[in-house]
Structure formats: C-alpha cells, structure tokens
Amino acid sequence: MRQTVVSGVWSWSQWQPDRGLDFNSFFAEHPDGNLVVDPLEPDEETLAELRSRGVAAVLVTNRDHERASAALAAATGAPVVASALDGPLLARRPDRTVEPGEFLLGWRVVGFEGLKTPGEIALVDRGRNAAIVGDALWGKPAGALTIMPKVADVDRAALSLRALRAAHVDHLLVGDGACVFGNAFDAIGAALDARDGILVNRVNMDELQYARFPGDPAPFGRSEMAEIGWLLGSRKLSYASGRMRLGDHYCPYHWHTAEEELFVVMAGTPTLRTPRGTFALRPGDIVAFPAHAGGAHRIWNDAEQDADVLMIASADPGDVCYYPDSRKFVVEATGTLVRDHPQLDYFEGET
C-alpha cells in the first residue's frame, strides 16, 4: 500500500487502460478500528499488511464498487458495510447498513441523490481535512474532477454533490482516477460550476440540511447548524443557519478581531447577550456585531418555539476570536487556542 498525504490513510490501485485511469482502494486508521473503502483484489503483500494492521469494517460506497469486499471480509473477519439504499443491491448482502449523517470509525457518512445508484455515499473526516468518494466524482484529468458521465439525473446529482463542497476539505480521495490533494474545495467547485442550466450557488432555506455537534458539551451540543456559504461556493462571506430548541445555546460569548458578523432572526424569539445587556429578539430583527470587543455576543433560546437565525460573517483567515468569560482566544489561521493571560515579555524564552 502507498501512504497518502492524508494522516493515517493508505491506498492501493489498479490501472484501467480502457478508461485511462486508476481504480483506487483506501485503508484508514482509527483508534476504534481500521476501515477499508471499496477494496480491489489485494495482492499477497497488501493482504498480509491488512491482516497485520487489522480491519474493523469494509465499506462499499455504491453498488458498482462492491469489488472484492466479500473476499476481503472473509479474509480479515471484518463486516461489510453499505448504505441502507444500496445494501440490498449488492451481490453479498452487507452485515450492516448506514444512513447519511451517521459516523463510521471517525468518518461522517454523506449521501447523494441523482447518481447511478440510489444510495451512493461518501465519507468526510474534518479532523483529517479529507473526504473519500466512490465514483460520483472522477479524478480525470489529474488535478481536476469530473462528475461521472452516467447518472440518473444530472441536475440532482450536481446539487447533491454540493455536500462535498460544503465539507470544505483540502483532500479528496477518489475511487476512480487521480486523488486531489491540497485544493479539493476549488476542484469540487470547478466541477459543479461546469454544469450549465443549473444554479449551483442557490439554495432555499427549506432545503437546508441541519447537523448537530454531538461532541460539544451541553448546552452547546444540542443546537443545529446548516452550512450555507461553503455549500454555495462562497469565499469572502461565510453564512450559516442556526436552529435552537428550548434551552439550546449557540457558541460561547465571543468577539472577533477581523470578522464582522450579522444575525437575522428568521423565526422564534431567541435571547441575545451583548456588552450592553441581554435582549429578547423577534423575527425580522437584524443585529450587527462589529470586529471589536463591543461586538461580543452569545445567543440562545428560552422559548418553546424553535429559533432560526441566519448568521453572516466576513471571512478573514487572519481573524482572532476572543472568549471574555473564559479569558481565552483562538488564532483561526493555526487553530491555536490559549489563555490570554499571563501576558509574556516579547523576549520570553529567547536566548
């Protein structure tokens, strides 16, 4: 197997002369067990390595990528996993099925519509900044992506594949063709924008797909968010829709040094805390949060009715976000999260 630039992910491939591209399979490490995706028939050396490292599950992304999944499962003792829609279509019924939104050994399952099979899925891992896709997108020519030529509904497929752009990953590992490393967001966007007759940079509020943050502690982990800006290919503005049920909070009290934010209350009566006090909001309210300490804010919902808030911000990679209650800040460019005290001397630790 070849190690990829994605942390803990290896691949093996077979050249397809009739199509002029590689077919690829992937092995991804995880503390809870290792995952194999769309396995081709491994040679003896690869099979020995897979057995040595251990395989906890074999995922089939779509019916036509069943490949050697049954043989590998038998050789390693791992269960075969497929989507609930494509599972019944496999020659060997899977041992387990998954739905979009579920997690499989650290990877979030993403579902598509309008492709050649009803239940094609992909995997996204934000920690690795990577996604794995079967053959919905081909890596052809190398460095670029193409929506596979044979789909059930071209328009629905293109709109559905925006879920990969919304993931905003740097690396896209493809089952067919050359993988894209470093600029997957741009390559996915170019493939979508190449489609005529469809407005890929439009979405209606009632079409948004909300997700929770199950790893966040209460009361923050219960709120839901729908990514909008990345979904539509936005670069200089960030937009998202937050949904809060009774008792839900969206983000701790914070302010930004470079990114200015704007909230538009679409539904409900959320409560807003600012340096000037705490206020009840209502539908139609528009609130600005300038990029300084006076723009600090926290929003939550004390009402029975769900609160929906459209959140807009200027995207600035040089931003620093402060959290006054806990006296910490995060440097967005590096993800560095530290306390704002004690203040150090400029030459601290220098020799």
Order of alpha helices (4+ residues) and beta strands (2+ residues): beta-beta-beta-beta-alpha-beta-alpha-beta-beta-beta-beta-beta-beta-beta-beta-alpha-alpha-beta-alpha-beta-beta-alpha-beta-beta-beta-beta-beta-beta-beta-beta-beta-beta-beta
